[in-house]
Amino acid sequence: MEGTGLLSPGLLALDPSRIQTPAFIIDKGALRANLAVLGEVQELSGASILLALKAFAPPSLAADIREVLPGIAASGPHEARMGRDEFAGIVHTYSPAYSPRHFSDVARDSDYVIFNSIAEYERHAPTVREAGRTIACGLRINPEHSEVTTSIYDPCAPGSRLGITREQLGSPLPDGITGLHFHTLCELGADALQRTLAAVEQRFGDLLPGLTWMNWGGGHHITKPDYDTELLVRLVKDWRRRHDIEVFLEPGEAIAIRTGILVTSVLDITKSGEDRNVILDISATAHMPDVLEMPYRPDIIGADIPDAKAHTYRLGGMSCLAGDVIGDYSFDTPLAIGQRLTFPDMSHYTMVKTTNFNGVHLPSIALYEPETDSLDCVREFGYETYRDRL
Ligand SMILES: Cc1ncc(COP(=O)(O)O)c(C=O)c1O
């Protein structure tokens, strides 16, 4: 059945009719399982693993995450503040550029600040010095080694604005720089990291003796069943031994994969020629934008590709965008008004990206505790959320 491999046992057993839709449900048991894998990698390798808040930023789960991960990776002042206020651990912040208006907030809330160019570092270094606390400064490098095949996710694509190439960086590193950062992977294995590290060493190897830390970015699919954690552990240990350097990883997806579902209801079923359209109480563009951006076809529990089962429908969102279409799916039995449909694996890059486009309701957020079979709705959004952004 489509998508069941992406569901935790707890969410597989959960009766969707218990859920007021639309809603994201996060399984605390599945999150604990991912954290256990990451905790073991940290212990065996000596790396510190940070949660990239851009992927998954649940303040309601900060206490659970903090038990295992020592901190977070932020993309700017708001995420840095959430890291400081809610997660209360190490805060690494990297942004392609910092606005002078908000940089003092970044300096207040970050322990490590990573700059995308030497000029950016020089512009903000005085604020770092005046922050009255120790802030480690680093530079993002571009190792010019592509592992990602989808170009919008490839920071090493020709002409990329992300990171400094070796030619631009020169030598020695500017005074005050103690670390380097790269982020070049996306949903990839330890073999891709191994090749990337070889490229980093080849291009930037002469600068490594002057460093005390490195951040190897995200995109490590560590909690995926076939991920080679032994190789990752070996790579980190070997790097730490040879370069005497502290290593940070900042995955997002690996913390959240298979932990959540988006539950939606069928609002209407219409016919257009031979096609049967279903309107759901969610929107691809507002609630799961990666479906249109990447693009990709999300799984639905109990559904299959068109015509594989007896009843095929085109599933669309409730916004007026003509392209707000999730895809064509087939089902064993006809869909009915009010019926729940469950999209698995919807924790990462969903809640953090939702919008109220068209004034649509944001899905509420609930936590599921499999040990007690209890659901706890931690966020509901109404008109005020829509109004207050505008
Ligand atoms: C700089 C940086 N770090 C970490 C991440 C997290 O990546 P992932 O969720 O794929 O692990 C991203 C994702 O875009 C990123 O740009």
The ligand as a Tripos MOL2 file, in Angstrom:
@<TRIPOS>MOLECULE
LIG
   16    16     1     0     0
SMALL
NO_CHARGES

@<TRIPOS>ATOM
      1 C1         22.9360   25.6600    5.2370 C.3       1 LIG1
      2 C2         21.9830   24.5170    5.4510 C.ar      1 LIG1
      3 N1         22.1690   23.7210    6.5130 N.ar      1 LIG1
      4 C3         21.3390   22.6830    6.7570 C.ar      1 LIG1
      5 C4         20.2620   22.4000    5.9360 C.ar      1 LIG1
      6 C5         19.3610   21.2510    6.2730 C.3       1 LIG1
      7 O1         19.3440   20.2950    5.2560 O.3       1 LIG1
      8 P1         18.5180   18.9480    5.3770 P.3       1 LIG1
      9 O2         17.1710   19.2620    5.9080 O.co2     1 LIG1
     10 O3         18.4630   18.4580    3.9660 O.co2     1 LIG1
     11 O4         19.2800   18.0200    6.2570 O.co2     1 LIG1
     12 C6         20.0450   23.2130    4.8050 C.ar      1 LIG1
     13 C7         18.9390   22.9430    3.8970 C.2       1 LIG1
     14 O5         18.6940   23.6010    2.9240 O.2       1 LIG1
     15 C8         20.9300   24.3110    4.5620 C.ar      1 LIG1
     16 O6         20.7590   25.1210    3.5150 O.3       1 LIG1
@<TRIPOS>BOND
     1     1     2 1
     2     2     3 ar
     3     2    15 ar
     4     3     4 ar
     5     4     5 ar
     6     5     6 1
     7     5    12 ar
     8     6     7 1
     9     7     8 1
    10     8     9 2
    11     8    10 1
    12     8    11 1
    13    12    13 1
    14    12    15 ar
    15    13    14 2
    16    15    16 1
@<TRIPOS>SUBSTRUCTURE
     1 LIG1         1 GROUP 0 **** ****
